[in-house]
Amino acid sequence: MKLINLTAVALIFSAGAALADTHITKGTVTKVDAKWSKVTVDHEELKNLDMPAMKMVFQLAEPEMVDQLSEGENIRFAADRVNGKLTITEILD
């Protein structure tokens, strides 16, 4: 019984890691719009959103995120649909 529980826990952790990998992508910031808390990113495929690589505008989940960004910067980020808008929800170091 204990072996089964440990196996189940291992599967849950590995599934969580795989899910996290599908939400993180890389891109290059091409424009920062601090007034409207938006950023344009030339990004790789967004697997979780089933979107190919392209350049597009994202809303920022938190206005303070704009302070972390500058044009020409390479970033790793997570994006999702929030209230119907494509939104960067996390910027990783």
Backbone atoms as SQL, in Angstrom:
CREATE TABLE atoms (id INTEGER PRIMARY KEY, chain TEXT, resi INTEGER, resn TEXT, atom TEXT, x REAL, y REAL, z REAL);
INSERT INTO atoms VALUES
  (1, 'A', 1, 'MET', 'N', 0.816, -1.198, 0.000),
  (2, 'A', 1, 'MET', 'CA', 0.000, 0.000, 0.000),
  (3, 'A', 1, 'MET', 'C', 0.860, 1.263, 0.000),
  (4, 'A', 2, 'LYS', 'N', 1.933, 1.293, 0.776),
  (5, 'A', 2, 'LYS', 'CA', 2.797, 2.448, 0.841),
  (6, 'A', 2, 'LYS', 'C', 3.474, 2.704, -0.512),
  (7, 'A', 3, 'LEU', 'N', 3.852, 1.652, -1.215),
  (8, 'A', 3, 'LEU', 'CA', 4.482, 1.782, -2.520),
  (9, 'A', 3, 'LEU', 'C', 3.549, 2.476, -3.505),
  (10, 'A', 4, 'ILE', 'N', 2.293, 2.113, -3.474),
  (11, 'A', 4, 'ILE', 'CA', 1.317, 2.730, -4.380),
  (12, 'A', 4, 'ILE', 'C', 1.198, 4.216, -4.076),
  (13, 'A', 5, 'ASN', 'N', 1.132, 4.602, -2.821),
  (14, 'A', 5, 'ASN', 'CA', 1.014, 6.014, -2.469),
  (15, 'A', 5, 'ASN', 'C', 2.228, 6.810, -2.917),
  (16, 'A', 6, 'LEU', 'N', 3.421, 6.248, -2.739),
  (17, 'A', 6, 'LEU', 'CA', 4.625, 6.939, -3.183),
  (18, 'A', 6, 'LEU', 'C', 4.649, 7.085, -4.694),
  (19, 'A', 7, 'THR', 'N', 4.198, 6.086, -5.401),
  (20, 'A', 7, 'THR', 'CA', 4.121, 6.148, -6.853),
  (21, 'A', 7, 'THR', 'C', 3.138, 7.228, -7.288),
  (22, 'A', 8, 'ALA', 'N', 1.994, 7.290, -6.623),
  (23, 'A', 8, 'ALA', 'CA', 0.993, 8.306, -6.946),
  (24, 'A', 8, 'ALA', 'C', 1.547, 9.708, -6.711),
  (25, 'A', 9, 'VAL', 'N', 2.247, 9.888, -5.616),
  (26, 'A', 9, 'VAL', 'CA', 2.846, 11.192, -5.319),
  (27, 'A', 9, 'VAL', 'C', 3.881, 11.556, -6.384),
  (28, 'A', 10, 'ALA', 'N', 4.695, 10.611, -6.777),
  (29, 'A', 10, 'ALA', 'CA', 5.706, 10.864, -7.809),
  (30, 'A', 10, 'ALA', 'C', 5.048, 11.266, -9.125),
  (31, 'A', 11, 'LEU', 'N', 3.957, 10.622, -9.486),
  (32, 'A', 11, 'LEU', 'CA', 3.244, 10.960, -10.722),
  (33, 'A', 11, 'LEU', 'C', 2.653, 12.361, -10.658),
  (34, 'A', 12, 'ILE', 'N', 2.113, 12.714, -9.513),
  (35, 'A', 12, 'ILE', 'CA', 1.527, 14.047, -9.357),
  (36, 'A', 12, 'ILE', 'C', 2.603, 15.114, -9.510),
  (37, 'A', 13, 'PHE', 'N', 3.760, 14.916, -8.867),
  (38, 'A', 13, 'PHE', 'CA', 4.840, 15.896, -8.984),
  (39, 'A', 13, 'PHE', 'C', 5.364, 15.999, -10.408),
  (40, 'A', 14, 'SER', 'N', 5.513, 14.889, -11.091),
  (41, 'A', 14, 'SER', 'CA', 6.034, 14.944, -12.459),
  (42, 'A', 14, 'SER', 'C', 5.013, 15.576, -13.393),
  (43, 'A', 15, 'ALA', 'N', 3.727, 15.344, -13.160),
  (44, 'A', 15, 'ALA', 'CA', 2.693, 15.976, -13.979),
  (45, 'A', 15, 'ALA', 'C', 2.690, 17.480, -13.738),
  (46, 'A', 16, 'GLY', 'N', 2.878, 17.898, -12.494),
  (47, 'A', 16, 'GLY', 'CA', 2.937, 19.321, -12.176),
  (48, 'A', 16, 'GLY', 'C', 4.111, 19.995, -12.854),
  (49, 'A', 17, 'ALA', 'N', 5.254, 19.349, -12.874),
  (50, 'A', 17, 'ALA', 'CA', 6.436, 19.904, -13.534),
  (51, 'A', 17, 'ALA', 'C', 6.204, 20.010, -15.035),
  (52, 'A', 18, 'ALA', 'N', 5.586, 19.012, -15.618),
  (53, 'A', 18, 'ALA', 'CA', 5.298, 19.045, -17.059),
  (54, 'A', 18, 'ALA', 'C', 4.319, 20.167, -17.379),
  (55, 'A', 19, 'LEU', 'N', 3.309, 20.361, -16.532),
  (56, 'A', 19, 'LEU', 'CA', 2.344, 21.431, -16.742),
  (57, 'A', 19, 'LEU', 'C', 3.036, 22.782, -16.650),
  (58, 'A', 20, 'ALA', 'N', 3.908, 22.953, -15.680),
  (59, 'A', 20, 'ALA', 'CA', 4.634, 24.213, -15.530),
  (60, 'A', 20, 'ALA', 'C', 5.464, 24.498, -16.777),
  (61, 'A', 21, 'ASP', 'N', 6.086, 23.481, -17.356),
  (62, 'A', 21, 'ASP', 'CA', 6.891, 23.665, -18.554),
  (63, 'A', 21, 'ASP', 'C', 6.056, 24.164, -19.725),
  (64, 'A', 22, 'THR', 'N', 4.800, 23.773, -19.822),
  (65, 'A', 22, 'THR', 'CA', 3.967, 24.199, -20.944),
  (66, 'A', 22, 'THR', 'C', 3.502, 25.641, -20.798),
  (67, 'A', 23, 'HIS', 'N', 3.582, 26.209, -19.614),
  (68, 'A', 23, 'HIS', 'CA', 3.141, 27.576, -19.396),
  (69, 'A', 23, 'HIS', 'C', 4.273, 28.593, -19.530),
  (70, 'A', 24, 'ILE', 'N', 5.521, 28.140, -19.554),
  (71, 'A', 24, 'ILE', 'CA', 6.666, 29.038, -19.618),
  (72, 'A', 24, 'ILE', 'C', 7.190, 29.083, -21.051),
  (73, 'A', 25, 'THR', 'N', 7.427, 30.293, -21.529),
  (74, 'A', 25, 'THR', 'CA', 7.985, 30.455, -22.869),
  (75, 'A', 25, 'THR', 'C', 9.013, 31.576, -22.856),
  (76, 'A', 26, 'LYS', 'N', 9.735, 31.710, -23.943),
  (77, 'A', 26, 'LYS', 'CA', 10.761, 32.738, -24.072),
  (78, 'A', 26, 'LYS', 'C', 10.334, 33.752, -25.118),
  (79, 'A', 27, 'GLY', 'N', 10.812, 34.961, -24.950),
  (80, 'A', 27, 'GLY', 'CA', 10.515, 35.988, -25.925),
  (81, 'A', 27, 'GLY', 'C', 11.421, 37.187, -25.767),
  (82, 'A', 28, 'THR', 'N', 11.310, 38.107, -26.721),
  (83, 'A', 28, 'THR', 'CA', 12.070, 39.356, -26.686),
  (84, 'A', 28, 'THR', 'C', 11.080, 40.513, -26.640),
  (85, 'A', 29, 'VAL', 'N', 11.258, 41.388, -25.674),
  (86, 'A', 29, 'VAL', 'CA', 10.397, 42.565, -25.531),
  (87, 'A', 29, 'VAL', 'C', 10.735, 43.532, -26.661),
  (88, 'A', 30, 'THR', 'N', 9.717, 43.938, -27.422),
  (89, 'A', 30, 'THR', 'CA', 9.950, 44.879, -28.512),
  (90, 'A', 30, 'THR', 'C', 9.351, 46.255, -28.229),
  (91, 'A', 31, 'LYS', 'N', 8.400, 46.323, -27.280),
  (92, 'A', 31, 'LYS', 'CA', 7.808, 47.615, -26.918),
  (93, 'A', 31, 'LYS', 'C', 7.220, 47.507, -25.516),
  (94, 'A', 32, 'VAL', 'N', 7.395, 48.568, -24.724),
  (95, 'A', 32, 'VAL', 'CA', 6.825, 48.632, -23.387),
  (96, 'A', 32, 'VAL', 'C', 5.907, 49.845, -23.336),
  (97, 'A', 33, 'ASP', 'N', 4.649, 49.628, -22.957),
  (98, 'A', 33, 'ASP', 'CA', 3.671, 50.704, -22.825),
  (99, 'A', 33, 'ASP', 'C', 3.274, 50.804, -21.352),
  (100, 'A', 34, 'ALA', 'N', 4.034, 51.609, -20.604),
  (101, 'A', 34, 'ALA', 'CA', 3.815, 51.728, -19.157),
  (102, 'A', 34, 'ALA', 'C', 2.457, 52.345, -18.842),
  (103, 'A', 35, 'LYS', 'N', 1.999, 53.261, -19.665),
  (104, 'A', 35, 'LYS', 'CA', 0.719, 53.946, -19.403),
  (105, 'A', 35, 'LYS', 'C', -0.438, 52.957, -19.341),
  (106, 'A', 36, 'TRP', 'N', -0.439, 51.961, -20.229),
  (107, 'A', 36, 'TRP', 'CA', -1.550, 51.017, -20.312),
  (108, 'A', 36, 'TRP', 'C', -1.193, 49.629, -19.775),
  (109, 'A', 37, 'SER', 'N', -0.031, 49.490, -19.165),
  (110, 'A', 37, 'SER', 'CA', 0.431, 48.202, -18.606),
  (111, 'A', 37, 'SER', 'C', 0.386, 47.097, -19.650),
  (112, 'A', 38, 'LYS', 'N', 0.967, 47.421, -20.820),
  (113, 'A', 38, 'LYS', 'CA', 1.026, 46.452, -21.918),
  (114, 'A', 38, 'LYS', 'C', 2.455, 46.334, -22.406),
  (115, 'A', 39, 'VAL', 'N', 2.741, 45.190, -23.010),
  (116, 'A', 39, 'VAL', 'CA', 4.070, 44.945, -23.554),
  (117, 'A', 39, 'VAL', 'C', 3.927, 44.138, -24.839),
  (118, 'A', 40, 'THR', 'N', 4.748, 44.466, -25.825),
  (119, 'A', 40, 'THR', 'CA', 4.785, 43.696, -27.065),
  (120, 'A', 40, 'THR', 'C', 5.980, 42.757, -26.976),
  (121, 'A', 41, 'VAL', 'N', 5.731, 41.469, -27.247),
  (122, 'A', 41, 'VAL', 'CA', 6.771, 40.454, -27.132),
  (123, 'A', 41, 'VAL', 'C', 6.790, 39.613, -28.403),
  (124, 'A', 42, 'ASP', 'N', 7.976, 39.424, -28.945),
  (125, 'A', 42, 'ASP', 'CA', 8.203, 38.487, -30.051),
  (126, 'A', 42, 'ASP', 'C', 8.543, 37.165, -29.373),
  (127, 'A', 43, 'HIS', 'N', 7.569, 36.247, -29.311),
  (128, 'A', 43, 'HIS', 'CA', 7.697, 35.069, -28.457),
  (129, 'A', 43, 'HIS', 'C', 7.722, 33.749, -29.217),
  (130, 'A', 44, 'GLU', 'N', 8.221, 32.721, -28.511),
  (131, 'A', 44, 'GLU', 'CA', 8.171, 31.352, -29.016),
  (132, 'A', 44, 'GLU', 'C', 6.735, 30.843, -28.880),
  (133, 'A', 45, 'GLU', 'N', 6.509, 29.606, -29.268),
  (134, 'A', 45, 'GLU', 'CA', 5.191, 28.987, -29.165),
  (135, 'A', 45, 'GLU', 'C', 4.661, 29.057, -27.733),
  (136, 'A', 46, 'LEU', 'N', 3.370, 29.396, -27.598),
  (137, 'A', 46, 'LEU', 'CA', 2.696, 29.371, -26.300),
  (138, 'A', 46, 'LEU', 'C', 1.867, 28.093, -26.266),
  (139, 'A', 47, 'LYS', 'N', 2.462, 27.020, -25.755),
  (140, 'A', 47, 'LYS', 'CA', 1.828, 25.708, -25.792),
  (141, 'A', 47, 'LYS', 'C', 0.501, 25.679, -25.051),
  (142, 'A', 48, 'ASN', 'N', 0.442, 26.308, -23.883),
  (143, 'A', 48, 'ASN', 'CA', -0.794, 26.262, -23.096),
  (144, 'A', 48, 'ASN', 'C', -1.942, 27.007, -23.765),
  (145, 'A', 49, 'LEU', 'N', -1.628, 27.933, -24.661),
  (146, 'A', 49, 'LEU', 'CA', -2.661, 28.679, -25.380),
  (147, 'A', 49, 'LEU', 'C', -2.819, 28.205, -26.814),
  (148, 'A', 50, 'ASP', 'N', -2.052, 27.179, -27.183),
  (149, 'A', 50, 'ASP', 'CA', -2.085, 26.616, -28.530),
  (150, 'A', 50, 'ASP', 'C', -1.854, 27.707, -29.587),
  (151, 'A', 51, 'MET', 'N', -0.803, 28.527, -29.359),
  (152, 'A', 51, 'MET', 'CA', -0.481, 29.620, -30.275),
  (153, 'A', 51, 'MET', 'C', 0.928, 29.432, -30.815),
  (154, 'A', 52, 'PRO', 'N', 1.096, 29.666, -32.115),
  (155, 'A', 52, 'PRO', 'CA', 2.444, 29.566, -32.692),
  (156, 'A', 52, 'PRO', 'C', 3.290, 30.770, -32.278),
  (157, 'A', 53, 'ALA', 'N', 4.562, 30.699, -32.564),
  (158, 'A', 53, 'ALA', 'CA', 5.465, 31.823, -32.312),
  (159, 'A', 53, 'ALA', 'C', 5.015, 33.018, -33.138),
  (160, 'A', 54, 'MET', 'N', 5.064, 34.202, -32.528),
  (161, 'A', 54, 'MET', 'CA', 4.674, 35.432, -33.227),
  (162, 'A', 54, 'MET', 'C', 5.001, 36.636, -32.351),
  (163, 'A', 55, 'LYS', 'N', 4.793, 37.815, -32.897),
  (164, 'A', 55, 'LYS', 'CA', 4.930, 39.041, -32.130),
  (165, 'A', 55, 'LYS', 'C', 3.523, 39.515, -31.778),
  (166, 'A', 56, 'MET', 'N', 3.295, 39.795, -30.481),
  (167, 'A', 56, 'MET', 'CA', 1.960, 40.233, -30.079),
  (168, 'A', 56, 'MET', 'C', 2.006, 41.075, -28.816),
  (169, 'A', 57, 'VAL', 'N', 0.902, 41.762, -28.562),
  (170, 'A', 57, 'VAL', 'CA', 0.758, 42.618, -27.385),
  (171, 'A', 57, 'VAL', 'C', 0.089, 41.821, -26.277),
  (172, 'A', 58, 'PHE', 'N', 0.641, 41.941, -25.073),
  (173, 'A', 58, 'PHE', 'CA', 0.079, 41.311, -23.891),
  (174, 'A', 58, 'PHE', 'C', -0.266, 42.372, -22.858),
  (175, 'A', 59, 'GLN', 'N', -1.330, 42.129, -22.139),
  (176, 'A', 59, 'GLN', 'CA', -1.629, 42.890, -20.929),
  (177, 'A', 59, 'GLN', 'C', -0.720, 42.350, -19.843),
  (178, 'A', 60, 'LEU', 'N', -0.350, 43.169, -18.866),
  (179, 'A', 60, 'LEU', 'CA', 0.422, 42.699, -17.720),
  (180, 'A', 60, 'LEU', 'C', -0.528, 42.476, -16.557),
  (181, 'A', 61, 'ALA', 'N', -0.379, 41.363, -15.859),
  (182, 'A', 61, 'ALA', 'CA', -1.277, 41.021, -14.755),
  (183, 'A', 61, 'ALA', 'C', -1.225, 42.071, -13.653),
  (184, 'A', 62, 'GLU', 'N', -0.049, 42.618, -13.402),
  (185, 'A', 62, 'GLU', 'CA', 0.149, 43.636, -12.366),
  (186, 'A', 62, 'GLU', 'C', 0.870, 44.825, -12.994),
  (187, 'A', 63, 'PRO', 'N', 0.385, 46.046, -12.780),
  (188, 'A', 63, 'PRO', 'CA', 1.051, 47.220, -13.376),
  (189, 'A', 63, 'PRO', 'C', 2.526, 47.334, -13.010),
  (190, 'A', 64, 'GLU', 'N', 2.917, 46.864, -11.816),
  (191, 'A', 64, 'GLU', 'CA', 4.308, 46.954, -11.372),
  (192, 'A', 64, 'GLU', 'C', 5.254, 46.117, -12.237),
  (193, 'A', 65, 'MET', 'N', 4.710, 45.145, -12.960),
  (194, 'A', 65, 'MET', 'CA', 5.537, 44.284, -13.803),
  (195, 'A', 65, 'MET', 'C', 6.263, 45.078, -14.882),
  (196, 'A', 66, 'VAL', 'N', 5.702, 46.202, -15.266),
  (197, 'A', 66, 'VAL', 'CA', 6.304, 47.009, -16.328),
  (198, 'A', 66, 'VAL', 'C', 7.703, 47.479, -15.918),
  (199, 'A', 67, 'ASP', 'N', 7.945, 47.635, -14.620),
  (200, 'A', 67, 'ASP', 'CA', 9.253, 48.071, -14.136),
  (201, 'A', 67, 'ASP', 'C', 10.343, 47.024, -14.361),
  (202, 'A', 68, 'GLN', 'N', 9.956, 45.775, -14.596),
  (203, 'A', 68, 'GLN', 'CA', 10.910, 44.693, -14.824),
  (204, 'A', 68, 'GLN', 'C', 11.315, 44.565, -16.285),
  (205, 'A', 69, 'LEU', 'N', 10.703, 45.341, -17.170),
  (206, 'A', 69, 'LEU', 'CA', 10.861, 45.128, -18.601),
  (207, 'A', 69, 'LEU', 'C', 11.509, 46.313, -19.303),
  (208, 'A', 70, 'SER', 'N', 12.294, 45.998, -20.331),
  (209, 'A', 70, 'SER', 'CA', 12.857, 47.035, -21.193),
  (210, 'A', 70, 'SER', 'C', 12.934, 46.495, -22.618),
  (211, 'A', 71, 'GLU', 'N', 12.838, 47.387, -23.573),
  (212, 'A', 71, 'GLU', 'CA', 12.876, 46.993, -24.982),
  (213, 'A', 71, 'GLU', 'C', 14.202, 46.315, -25.305),
  (214, 'A', 72, 'GLY', 'N', 14.118, 45.223, -26.055),
  (215, 'A', 72, 'GLY', 'CA', 15.294, 44.456, -26.445),
  (216, 'A', 72, 'GLY', 'C', 15.663, 43.359, -25.456),
  (217, 'A', 73, 'GLU', 'N', 15.006, 43.332, -24.311),
  (218, 'A', 73, 'GLU', 'CA', 15.312, 42.352, -23.265),
  (219, 'A', 73, 'GLU', 'C', 14.719, 40.982, -23.606),
  (220, 'A', 74, 'ASN', 'N', 15.505, 39.935, -23.374),
  (221, 'A', 74, 'ASN', 'CA', 15.019, 38.565, -23.513),
  (222, 'A', 74, 'ASN', 'C', 14.409, 38.143, -22.180),
  (223, 'A', 75, 'ILE', 'N', 13.204, 37.579, -22.226),
  (224, 'A', 75, 'ILE', 'CA', 12.522, 37.189, -20.992),
  (225, 'A', 75, 'ILE', 'C', 11.982, 35.766, -21.092),
  (226, 'A', 76, 'ARG', 'N', 11.765, 35.173, -19.921),
  (227, 'A', 76, 'ARG', 'CA', 10.994, 33.932, -19.793),
  (228, 'A', 76, 'ARG', 'C', 9.742, 34.324, -19.029),
  (229, 'A', 77, 'PHE', 'N', 8.588, 33.883, -19.535),
  (230, 'A', 77, 'PHE', 'CA', 7.347, 34.333, -18.925),
  (231, 'A', 77, 'PHE', 'C', 6.239, 33.287, -19.060),
  (232, 'A', 78, 'ALA', 'N', 5.205, 33.493, -18.250),
  (233, 'A', 78, 'ALA', 'CA', 3.995, 32.675, -18.340),
  (234, 'A', 78, 'ALA', 'C', 2.875, 33.600, -18.793),
  (235, 'A', 79, 'ALA', 'N', 2.036, 33.098, -19.686),
  (236, 'A', 79, 'ALA', 'CA', 0.908, 33.883, -20.179),
  (237, 'A', 79, 'ALA', 'C', -0.343, 33.028, -20.154),
  (238, 'A', 80, 'ASP', 'N', -1.479, 33.704, -20.004),
  (239, 'A', 80, 'ASP', 'CA', -2.763, 33.020, -19.993),
  (240, 'A', 80, 'ASP', 'C', -3.845, 34.011, -20.400),
  (241, 'A', 81, 'ARG', 'N', -5.042, 33.515, -20.591),
  (242, 'A', 81, 'ARG', 'CA', -6.179, 34.400, -20.853),
  (243, 'A', 81, 'ARG', 'C', -6.767, 34.800, -19.504),
  (244, 'A', 82, 'VAL', 'N', -6.824, 36.102, -19.257),
  (245, 'A', 82, 'VAL', 'CA', -7.400, 36.627, -18.029),
  (246, 'A', 82, 'VAL', 'C', -8.498, 37.611, -18.433),
  (247, 'A', 83, 'ASN', 'N', -9.711, 37.302, -18.053),
  (248, 'A', 83, 'ASN', 'CA', -10.865, 38.126, -18.445),
  (249, 'A', 83, 'ASN', 'C', -10.899, 38.363, -19.955),
  (250, 'A', 84, 'GLY', 'N', -10.553, 37.327, -20.719),
  (251, 'A', 84, 'GLY', 'CA', -10.603, 37.383, -22.173),
  (252, 'A', 84, 'GLY', 'C', -9.408, 38.049, -22.836),
  (253, 'A', 85, 'LYS', 'N', -8.445, 38.522, -22.037),
  (254, 'A', 85, 'LYS', 'CA', -7.274, 39.197, -22.606),
  (255, 'A', 85, 'LYS', 'C', -6.044, 38.343, -22.414),
  (256, 'A', 86, 'LEU', 'N', -5.185, 38.317, -23.437),
  (257, 'A', 86, 'LEU', 'CA', -3.914, 37.605, -23.305),
  (258, 'A', 86, 'LEU', 'C', -3.037, 38.401, -22.345),
  (259, 'A', 87, 'THR', 'N', -2.624, 37.751, -21.280),
  (260, 'A', 87, 'THR', 'CA', -1.980, 38.438, -20.173),
  (261, 'A', 87, 'THR', 'C', -0.717, 37.715, -19.736),
  (262, 'A', 88, 'ILE', 'N', 0.347, 38.466, -19.525),
  (263, 'A', 88, 'ILE', 'CA', 1.543, 37.895, -18.904),
  (264, 'A', 88, 'ILE', 'C', 1.269, 37.860, -17.410),
  (265, 'A', 89, 'THR', 'N', 1.277, 36.644, -16.870),
  (266, 'A', 89, 'THR', 'CA', 0.947, 36.445, -15.469),
  (267, 'A', 89, 'THR', 'C', 2.177, 36.340, -14.586),
  (268, 'A', 90, 'GLU', 'N', 3.325, 36.023, -15.197),
  (269, 'A', 90, 'GLU', 'CA', 4.543, 35.866, -14.417),
  (270, 'A', 90, 'GLU', 'C', 5.755, 36.116, -15.310),
  (271, 'A', 91, 'ILE', 'N', 6.750, 36.816, -14.760),
  (272, 'A', 91, 'ILE', 'CA', 8.021, 37.016, -15.434),
  (273, 'A', 91, 'ILE', 'C', 9.081, 36.364, -14.569),
  (274, 'A', 92, 'LEU', 'N', 9.830, 35.429, -15.179),
  (275, 'A', 92, 'LEU', 'CA', 10.834, 34.695, -14.432),
  (276, 'A', 92, 'LEU', 'C', 12.212, 35.318, -14.619),
  (277, 'A', 93, 'ASP', 'N', 13.046, 35.173, -13.637),
  (278, 'A', 93, 'ASP', 'CA', 14.416, 35.683, -13.711),
  (279, 'A', 93, 'ASP', 'C', 15.267, 34.831, -14.608);
